[in-house]
Amino acid sequence: MVDVKVRGVGLTRQLLGQAEVITSVAEGTTVGALLDRLAVEKGEAFARYAGNPQATSSYAPLRIVLNGRDLIPQQAPKTVLAEGDDLLIFLPIAGG
């Protein structure tokens, strides 16, 4: 098992229910698997954002920053987590 810190900003913080969560995952767990687990634990409101962006019940995919490095959406779900990783999740914001 490895411990990973998950932090949220804005709406994702509200959906997580707190600013940060320390969670234990099995070695080899991917970011996608962790988001799936959080979707089950945190409920439908979180699941809508963590789900497949092509699904009709989901919203824009979450942006993921792992240890200070932005992960591109195609890379994030397959990225394997390691002991002490710091995962920041947030919603993309557009504006002008």
trRosetta pair geometry for C-beta under 8 A, 3 or more apart (Angstrom, degrees):
i j d omega theta_ij theta_ji phi_ij phi_ji
1 24 4.6 15 177 -180 122 113
1 25 6.9 151 -152 75 73 25
1 26 6.2 -53 -100 -100 62 41
1 27 7.2 -110 -79 -33 15 74
2 24 6.9 156 76 -150 30 65
2 25 6.0 -27 62 64 82 77
2 26 7.8 38 17 144 82 11
2 27 5.9 96 -19 -87 109 66
2 29 7.6 -152 48 31 108 111
2 81 6.5 180 89 121 133 97
2 82 6.1 -111 -169 -177 160 30
2 83 4.2 -119 -145 -77 105 65
2 84 7.7 -81 -177 -3 101 52
2 85 7.7 52 141 8 125 99
3 22 5.8 4 -173 -178 108 99
3 23 7.2 157 -149 82 61 30
3 24 5.5 -38 -92 -92 65 71
3 83 6.4 44 41 -145 68 69
3 84 6.8 43 80 -66 86 43
4 22 7.4 163 81 -153 37 55
4 23 5.7 -25 63 66 86 81
4 24 7.7 143 16 -104 76 22
4 25 5.9 0 6 10 123 115
4 34 6.9 -58 82 -120 155 152
4 81 5.2 -24 -85 -178 142 138
4 83 8.0 -122 -67 -131 67 24
4 84 7.6 -6 -103 59 49 6
4 85 4.8 -11 -127 64 93 95
4 86 7.9 -176 -168 -79 68 23
4 87 6.1 26 168 -4 112 116
5 20 5.8 -7 -172 -173 98 118
5 21 7.4 151 -158 79 51 44
5 22 5.5 -27 -99 -98 69 72
5 84 7.8 0 -2 -167 99 40
5 85 7.1 -157 34 98 70 51
5 86 4.9 -9 67 -116 113 66
5 87 6.7 174 90 27 56 70
6 16 6.9 -171 119 -127 111 141
6 20 6.7 156 81 -157 48 63
6 21 4.6 -14 60 61 101 95
6 22 7.8 178 19 -84 72 24
6 23 6.2 9 -1 9 116 115
6 34 7.3 -173 -80 158 131 128
6 38 7.1 -166 177 -86 170 143
6 87 4.9 -19 -108 73 65 108
6 89 6.7 0 -169 0 92 114
7 13 7.7 -10 174 -95 64 89
7 19 6.5 -6 -144 157 86 68
7 20 4.5 -24 -97 -100 80 91
7 21 7.9 -178 -76 22 39 64
7 86 7.0 5 1 -176 115 86
7 87 7.0 167 23 88 69 53
7 88 4.9 -23 71 -107 102 69
7 89 7.3 166 82 22 49 68
8 11 7.9 -96 170 91 117 41
8 12 3.5 -145 -153 117 109 89
8 13 3.7 177 102 -73 103 50
8 14 7.6 -124 124 17 139 42
8 15 6.8 -157 -150 54 161 85
8 16 4.5 178 -8 1 143 133
8 19 6.9 -144 54 -153 77 35
8 20 7.6 -175 15 -83 68 46
8 88 7.7 153 -89 -159 23 58
8 89 5.6 -27 -102 69 73 88
8 90 6.8 138 -158 -82 58 66
9 12 6.0 32 47 51 49 107
9 13 5.8 30 -111 -34 8 108
9 88 6.9 30 -20 -175 109 101
9 89 7.7 -169 17 88 79 45
9 90 4.3 -10 51 -97 109 119
10 13 6.1 129 51 15 20 103
10 14 7.4 -46 141 -2 42 100
10 90 6.4 75 35 -144 106 99
10 91 6.8 -89 84 30 128 101
11 14 5.5 -54 -153 37 40 113
11 15 6.2 37 151 -19 71 106
11 49 7.8 156 118 -71 119 161
11 91 5.8 10 52 -3 121 132
12 15 5.4 -52 -142 39 36 113
12 16 6.2 38 156 -19 66 104
12 49 7.1 -138 -95 115 89 157
12 62 6.7 88 -97 -128 136 117
12 89 5.0 -151 -179 107 155 93
12 90 5.4 -131 13 -107 139 44
12 91 6.3 172 -38 -24 103 83
13 16 5.9 -56 -148 38 28 109
13 18 7.4 -85 -171 114 76 20
13 19 5.6 0 -145 -109 114 51
14 17 7.5 37 176 -73 32 31
15 42 6.0 68 158 161 81 140
15 45 5.6 -153 -127 119 98 104
15 46 4.3 135 169 -89 116 85
15 49 6.9 -69 -104 30 177 138
16 19 7.8 132 85 -81 129 2
16 20 8.0 10 130 -104 150 14
16 21 5.9 -136 -177 -22 121 122
16 38 7.5 -33 -111 -166 84 124
16 42 6.3 -65 -114 -109 39 144
16 46 7.1 94 -71 -104 49 132
17 42 6.9 -158 -14 -129 108 101
18 21 6.3 115 70 -64 111 81
23 34 7.4 136 89 -148 139 109
25 29 3.9 -84 156 33 125 161
25 33 7.6 123 -158 104 132 111
25 34 5.9 -54 -88 -91 151 102
25 37 7.7 -180 -107 25 107 162
25 81 6.0 50 70 76 142 140
26 29 5.2 118 62 -46 69 105
28 80 6.0 -49 -147 -143 39 119
29 33 5.0 -124 -163 82 81 131
29 34 5.9 88 150 -55 118 91
29 80 7.1 121 75 -151 35 68
29 81 5.3 -23 84 39 88 113
30 33 4.7 100 54 5 78 100
30 34 7.1 -140 97 -3 44 85
30 77 6.3 45 143 161 126 52
30 78 5.7 -55 -147 -148 139 23
30 79 6.1 121 -156 68 82 40
30 80 5.6 -56 -95 -91 66 51
30 81 6.9 152 -133 -10 16 85
31 34 5.7 -57 -151 37 33 112
31 35 6.3 33 152 -19 67 105
31 64 6.0 58 -175 -155 148 161
31 66 7.1 -93 -83 -74 133 130
31 71 7.2 151 -6 83 173 171
31 76 5.1 -87 92 171 149 73
31 77 5.9 -122 80 -119 92 24
31 78 7.6 -9 37 41 94 21
31 79 4.7 27 -8 62 117 96
31 81 6.5 127 -66 -54 62 98
31 87 6.9 162 -124 -126 100 135
32 35 5.7 -54 -147 37 31 110
32 36 6.4 34 152 -21 64 104
32 76 7.2 120 -57 120 80 73
32 77 3.1 49 -67 -159 121 83
32 78 6.6 20 -7 -54 125 38
33 36 5.5 -50 -149 34 34 115
33 37 6.5 35 152 -19 64 104
34 37 5.6 -53 -150 36 34 112
34 38 6.3 32 152 -17 66 105
34 81 6.4 63 -37 -31 138 147
34 87 7.3 141 108 8 153 177
35 38 5.6 -52 -144 39 33 111
35 39 6.3 43 152 -28 64 102
35 50 4.3 -173 175 -164 104 116
35 62 7.1 -168 -127 39 135 139
35 77 7.4 -76 31 -113 132 79
35 89 7.8 139 -102 -106 104 148
36 39 5.6 -50 -151 28 31 117
36 40 6.9 28 152 -15 62 101
36 50 7.2 -177 -75 139 35 123
37 40 5.9 -55 -156 35 34 108
37 41 6.2 24 151 -12 68 111
38 41 5.5 -59 -139 46 35 108
38 42 5.4 10 169 -1 73 117
38 46 6.1 -100 137 146 92 142
38 50 6.3 178 82 -95 104 166
39 42 6.6 -58 -122 49 19 93
39 43 7.9 -107 179 64 46 14
39 46 5.6 -157 -116 108 52 96
39 47 3.7 88 -164 -101 102 79
39 50 4.5 -142 -72 74 109 136
39 51 6.7 100 -123 -62 151 78
40 47 7.5 76 -58 -82 36 117
42 45 7.2 -90 138 67 95 85
42 46 3.7 32 101 9 126 153
42 47 7.4 174 78 -37 88 73
43 46 6.0 96 63 21 59 96
43 47 6.7 -107 126 -9 32 104
44 47 5.2 -57 -135 38 33 117
44 48 6.5 46 164 -33 66 95
45 48 6.4 -46 -162 15 26 112
46 49 6.3 -71 -167 42 42 101
46 50 5.9 19 150 -8 79 120
47 50 5.7 -67 -132 49 33 102
47 51 5.6 48 166 -45 70 107
47 58 7.9 -97 138 -101 65 90
48 51 6.3 -46 -144 13 18 117
48 57 6.3 -105 -118 146 82 78
48 58 5.4 168 -169 -125 53 52
48 59 5.4 49 145 -3 97 96
49 58 7.0 144 -89 -161 16 86
49 59 5.3 -24 -95 56 67 108
49 60 7.4 -3 -137 72 80 58
49 61 7.5 117 179 -142 62 28
49 62 5.5 77 150 -57 99 95
49 91 6.7 -76 -147 -88 132 103
50 58 7.9 -110 62 -135 34 117
50 62 6.1 -1 -98 -11 59 128
51 55 5.3 -57 139 44 124 140
51 57 6.8 5 76 89 163 89
51 58 3.8 -136 77 -90 111 131
52 55 4.4 95 74 -18 97 106
52 58 6.0 170 70 6 48 157
53 58 5.9 -119 -109 106 32 128
53 59 7.9 -44 -124 106 74 28
53 60 6.6 17 -126 -146 113 32
53 61 4.4 -65 -62 -44 119 101
53 73 7.8 -4 -11 -174 144 140
54 58 7.8 34 50 51 29 123
55 58 4.5 73 69 3 101 110
58 61 7.6 28 150 -78 127 64
59 91 7.9 -16 117 -129 125 121
60 91 6.4 92 82 -158 114 92
60 92 5.8 -101 147 41 139 104
61 73 5.5 92 90 -136 147 122
61 92 8.0 41 73 -6 62 114
62 89 4.8 -3 176 -166 135 103
62 90 6.8 128 -162 62 84 22
62 91 6.5 -67 -117 -86 61 53
63 70 7.2 -29 178 -146 106 97
63 73 7.8 -69 -109 -76 58 87
63 89 7.1 151 75 -154 52 51
63 90 5.4 -26 59 69 101 76
63 91 7.0 114 9 -151 93 9
63 92 5.3 110 -40 -64 119 79
64 70 7.6 122 87 -157 54 52
64 71 4.5 -23 88 48 105 116
64 76 4.3 121 39 -133 143 133
64 79 7.9 -179 121 37 146 140
64 87 6.6 -31 -157 -161 95 92
64 88 7.3 138 -161 76 44 57
64 89 5.9 -14 -102 -101 67 75
65 68 6.5 5 167 -127 107 12
65 69 6.6 159 -161 72 70 28
65 70 5.4 -35 -103 -91 81 54
65 71 7.1 -176 -99 3 26 80
65 87 7.5 145 77 -160 53 43
65 88 4.1 -11 60 59 104 109
65 89 7.9 -161 25 -70 72 33
65 90 7.8 11 1 14 106 103
66 69 5.8 -31 69 62 72 85
66 71 5.6 45 3 -38 109 119
66 76 7.8 166 -27 -126 119 82
66 79 6.4 -134 -28 135 166 153
66 85 6.1 -22 -162 -170 95 113
66 86 7.3 139 -161 77 45 56
66 87 5.7 -10 -105 -105 73 70
66 88 7.8 -153 -68 25 31 72
67 85 6.0 -82 -49 -145 101 71
67 86 5.4 109 -87 46 53 89
68 86 7.5 39 -28 77 70 120
71 75 5.1 -134 -175 90 91 106
71 76 4.0 117 119 -84 129 84
71 79 5.9 -82 -130 -25 147 152
72 75 4.6 74 59 13 84 110
72 76 7.0 -149 82 -27 36 87
73 76 5.9 -42 -139 14 29 118
74 77 7.9 -62 -173 24 27 97
75 78 6.4 -88 -166 50 41 98
75 79 6.0 52 149 -51 81 105
76 79 5.8 -48 -148 7 31 118
81 85 5.0 -121 -156 27 85 154
81 87 7.5 -40 -113 -54 117 127
82 85 5.4 111 57 -45 64 109
